[in-house]
Amino acid sequence: MTLTRDDLMATLAANQIPVTTVEHPPLFTVEESQDLRGEIAGAHTKNLFLKDKKGTIFLVVAEEETVVDLKQLHRRIGASGRLSFASGEKMRELLGVEPGSVTAFGVINDRDGVVRVVLDEQLTTYDIVNCHPLTNTATTSIALADLKRFFHLTGHEFLVAPLAEGADDQQDETSAA
């Protein structure tokens, strides 16, 4: 059974993870987000749902302004060969969201730990990170430390890596669940 936004909020509350959520019209792109979301403090994210040549699935959570070079990204995150976008079907299956609603919170639906989470090192310069709460009709603000704790609660390791085009190819932080 796929967990919903209400289930996500209940999980966050049960684990004493405070969040603030702002409702807005559906947003499908970073550009739409910047135009319609209003003023929400903190880092805003864009998310890439990717697979490598061996079929390993990655959820890349990047700061919205980060230019990600997909041709080089595999080297930075330890993927097997070049990355491509995973299917909408796989997204629904593993994250429980529709294309256009990919979010860091989607891993709550990946109960088997199939998805590898990658955080843009740019996000670590912010105290607050903003993500869709399993729907693109709202934005939820969460402390970076609490987002990392959320990943642990869902059984997901995460890698903090430089994702920006031209960034150094060294990996900064790996966190075991």
C-alpha positions in Angstrom: 0.0 0.0 0.0 1.4 3.4 -1.0 1.6 5.9 1.8 0.0 9.3 1.2 0.7 12.9 2.2 -1.3 12.4 5.4 0.7 9.2 6.2 3.9 11.1 5.7 2.8 13.9 8.0 1.7 11.4 10.6 5.1 9.7 10.4 7.0 13.0 10.8 4.8 13.9 13.7 5.2 10.5 15.4 8.9 10.9 15.2 8.9 14.4 16.5 10.1 16.0 13.2 8.6 19.5 13.0 7.7 20.7 9.5 5.8 23.6 8.0 3.8 23.2 4.8 2.5 25.8 2.4 -0.2 25.0 -0.1 0.1 26.3 -3.7 -1.1 25.4 -7.2 0.5 22.3 -8.8 4.1 22.9 -9.7 5.9 20.7 -12.3 9.1 22.6 -13.0 11.7 24.6 -11.1 10.6 27.7 -13.1 7.0 27.2 -12.1 8.0 26.7 -8.5 10.0 30.0 -8.5 7.0 31.9 -10.0 4.2 30.4 -7.9 5.4 29.2 -4.6 5.8 32.6 -2.9 8.4 33.4 -0.4 9.5 30.3 1.5 12.8 30.4 3.4 15.5 27.8 2.9 16.8 25.7 0.1 14.4 24.6 -2.6 15.0 21.2 -4.2 14.8 19.7 -7.6 14.8 15.9 -7.8 16.1 13.5 -10.4 14.9 9.9 -10.4 17.6 8.0 -12.3 18.9 4.5 -13.1 22.3 3.3 -14.1 23.3 0.6 -16.6 22.8 -2.1 -14.0 19.4 -0.9 -13.1 20.3 0.7 -9.8 17.9 3.4 -8.9 19.0 6.8 -7.6 17.0 9.7 -6.1 19.2 12.8 -6.6 18.0 15.7 -4.4 19.7 18.8 -5.6 19.5 22.5 -4.7 17.2 24.0 -7.4 19.9 26.2 -8.9 22.4 23.4 -9.2 23.2 22.5 -12.8 23.7 18.8 -12.9 25.7 17.3 -15.7 24.1 13.9 -16.3 27.0 12.8 -18.4 29.4 13.1 -15.5 27.1 12.4 -12.5 27.7 8.7 -12.5 31.3 9.3 -11.5 30.3 11.4 -8.6 27.8 9.1 -7.1 29.3 5.7 -7.8 26.9 4.6 -10.4 27.7 1.9 -13.0 28.0 3.8 -16.3 26.0 6.7 -17.5 22.6 7.5 -15.9 19.2 7.9 -17.5 15.8 8.8 -16.2 13.9 5.9 -14.7 10.4 5.3 -15.9 7.2 6.9 -14.4 6.0 3.4 -13.7 9.1 2.7 -11.6 8.7 6.0 -9.9 5.1 5.2 -8.9 6.2 1.7 -7.8 9.1 2.8 -5.6 8.3 6.3 -4.5 4.5 6.3 -4.7 4.4 9.6 -6.7 3.6 10.7 -10.2 6.1 12.3 -12.6 6.3 16.0 -11.7 6.0 15.2 -8.0 9.4 13.6 -7.3 10.5 14.4 -3.8 13.0 13.4 -1.1 10.0 12.3 1.0 9.1 9.7 -1.6 11.5 7.2 0.0 8.9 6.6 2.7 7.3 4.3 0.1 10.5 2.5 -0.8 10.1 -0.1 2.0 12.7 -2.4 0.5 15.5 0.2 0.3 15.9 -0.1 -3.4 16.4 3.6 -4.0 19.9 5.1 -3.3 19.6 8.7 -2.1 22.1 11.4 -3.1 22.0 14.8 -1.6 23.6 17.8 -3.3 26.4 19.2 -1.1 25.0 22.6 -1.8 22.0 21.6 0.4 24.3 21.2 3.4 24.9 25.0 3.5 21.2 25.5 4.4 19.5 24.9 7.7 16.1 24.4 6.1 15.3 22.3 3.0 12.0 22.5 1.1 10.4 19.4 -0.6 7.0 18.5 -1.9 5.1 16.3 0.6 4.3 13.5 -1.9 2.2 15.9 -4.0 3.3 18.9 -6.0 0.5 21.1 -4.6 2.4 22.0 -1.4 5.9 22.7 -0.2 7.1 21.3 3.1 10.0 22.9 5.0 12.2 20.6 7.1 15.4 21.2 9.0 18.3 19.6 7.1 19.2 17.5 10.2 15.6 16.2 10.4 15.6 15.4 6.6 18.7 13.2 7.2 17.0 11.7 10.2 13.9 11.0 8.1 16.2 9.1 5.6 17.5 7.0 8.5 13.9 6.3 9.7 13.0 5.0 6.3 16.0 2.8 6.2 17.9 4.7 3.5 21.6 5.5 3.4 22.4 8.8 1.7 25.4 10.2 0.0 26.3 13.8 0.1 28.2 14.7 -3.1 29.2 17.7 -5.2 26.6 17.7 -8.0 27.2 21.0 -9.7 28.7 21.1 -13.2 32.4 21.4 -12.8 32.4 20.4 -9.1 35.2 18.4 -7.7 34.6 14.7 -8.1 35.2 13.8 -4.4 32.4 12.5 -2.3 31.9 14.3 1.0 29.7 12.2 3.3 28.1 8.8 3.4 25.6 8.0 6.1 24.5 4.5 6.9 21.0 3.8 7.9 
